[in-house]
Amino acid sequence: MAFSGIEVAAGESHTCARNARGEVACWGDEHDAPVVVAGLRPAVEIAAGRQHTCARHADGGVSCWGSNVHGQLGDGTVVDRDQPGPVSGIGDAIHIVAGAFTTCALQRSGAVACWGENTDGELVVAHSRATPGTLVQSTTMATPSGVPAVRDERWLQTLPVMLPFDAVAIDLADRQGCAIRRNGVVTCWGTANGDVAKTSGAVAIAVGGLEVCVRMPDGKTVCWGEYIDRGPTSIGSKTFGPTPQPLPAATKLVTAGEMHACAVLATNQVMCWGDNQLEQLGTGKALNEELGAIPEVKGATQVTAGYEHACALRAGHVQCWPPQDPVGRVTPPKPIPGITDATQIASGTHHDCALLASNKVACWGDPFVGVLGDGSKSASEKPVFVKGITDAIAVDAEGTHTCVLHANHTVSCWGDNVEGWLGTGNTKNPQLTPAPIPNLRNVAQITAGSSHTCVRLLDGKVQCWGHNEGELGNGTETDSKKPVTVVDLPPVEQITAGTSHTCARENGAVWCWGDNSDGQLGDGTEKNHRTKPVRVVGVTDAIAVEADTSHTCALRKTGAVLCWGENAAFQLGNGSGPGHPLPQDVAKLDDAVSLGIGGIGSCVIRKTGDVMCWPYNTPQEKRGMKSSETPIAVAF
């Protein structure tokens, strides 16, 4: 529907807008188009918390709806509401603000009324059972022997409590709130509390997760709080008192996010400072924007990526490395001892396997019990032989289980077997040694997802088994302990399985099915599930395709790589933060010959034999991504 808004408020996974008539429409979660809020009196202001929304009316009343587990709706209960309900006792509000689980209203008298979570003193209500209306939820936390028990307490205020302020302006974030008083003093509460010195006379205020900023009468911006420094060798933080920001002109408007802040200057220029991990400073240089070479890996013939590590095959030897270590350096590849005749490698979440020239399989790692297939429940840093495998011609590992393809074109699997998801008909969990898949023959290729497995038969058909939210591709969402045929799919040349989705390559085209909540199916939508294959938009010359947790990549004939789906950890390789439901080019890559993608790290082999990976952690000074304590101009 068309909705002409004059005000907008954004929560964690929903957004609302108000139009000139006072109607409010919201979208997000399960609604991809605005839906008018029914039963709401005309609103003059709206505010959105993490999972709730509130509206202020012309008569000073406030209505709220949404999640109420923290009492953030102010109706005296902790019961969720799918329609607006009045906040008890509020009749002269002139401004409303919402934090994650807390809401506040500025009264005409200058008093501030707040309700919702009060664990960190967001409401300036003493943590006392004698406090009227305060709910206490207390849980004993497990501690080591000899250490006193710790109690995790959650404090709620389900009815508004009046804070005896004489405020003229307020703002609220997840764990703290602040007010400008009539005498110009700024008073804060929550994780930051008390009067703030050197801010007398403030005319506007913005409260973020870690930082608070005020605009002074002379147009200067003064901020205080905590600064996150993501340096080249470590991540640290420091607190600082009220500090004037070195802006080149007077400020018209200031706003604060979770770990950064921005200002609009009198010149209309926008400048930001603070944490830049997600490129929130607008520099135009995204974290892990560029590909990076992995040192000491030359002449590789195969590369694979697990959730947080990668491996390369080179002349029978296997080298593995994490894409980044805790202090931001690239760790040199680690040779796997005892592997000298590997012909193929496969990587699971925290384990790896190698197919050897002898047709045996060796595995190593620190996995879920049973993934190594040697009959034990132990992890092993050194390779151990999979029990009873002497005729393997392919191996595939993913998540917490592994499968092999035998020379007679049958399949055996081992590892995590929740509800019989290995397809063996045996519900024993874990399956410590390989078990055959009954009645499965003529298999040409296997691919293992997190909790499902698929095979491509010699005639190009595909069969899958295991957990099913659409990833089995048979038109249902019913789990299967035995193979079922993927429907509406032409004969294919390759298959690949992600956590909860599956893809196949057919004459240059790519088809995908299963979970699509992050756009990993590549059809331009983000619908939760597809139980039948859909064609990836715009891919016509793929020579390889790889799927992982919530994203997918395809290698083109030209050597370019396309990726689509989730991008929270920059796994699409194009330097941008948001995910994409359509294929995106991996930046600066046009000569790839082999592809391996993992949960948050992907790698390719280039024509030169070099291995390149992304996201790639180089020193932040080199990539221009260091967090900024001082303002920098936004790159429009």
Secondary structure, DSSP 8 states (H G I E B T S, - for coil): ----EEEEEE-SSEEEEEETTS-EEEEETTEEEEEE-TT---EEEEEE-SSEEEEEETTS-EEEEE--TTSTT-SSS---EEEEEE-TT---EEEEEE-SSEEEEEETTS-EEEEEE-TTSTT---S-TTSTTEEEEEEEE---TTS--EEEEEEEEEEEEEE---EEEEEE-SSEEEEEETTS-EEEEETS-EEETT-TT--EEEE-SSEEEEE-TTS-EEEEEEEEEE-SS-EEEEEEEEEE---SS-EEEEEE-SSEEEEEETTS-EEEEE--TTSTT--S--TT-S-EE-TT--S-SEEEE-SS-EEEEETTEEEEE-SS-TTS-----EE-TT--SEEEEEE-SSEEEEEETTS-EEEEES-STTTT-SS-S--EEEEEE-TT--SEEEEEEETTEEEEEETTS-EEEEE--GGGTTSSS---SSEEEEEE-TT---EEEEEE-SSEEEEEETTS-EEEEE--SSTT-SSS---EEEEEE--S----SEEEE-SSEEEEEETTEEEEEEE-TTSTT-SS---SEEEEEEE-TT---EEEEEE-SSEEEEEETTS-EEEEE--TT-TTSSS-SS-EEEEEE-TT---EEEEEE-SS-EEEEETTS-EEEES----HHHHT---EEEEEE---
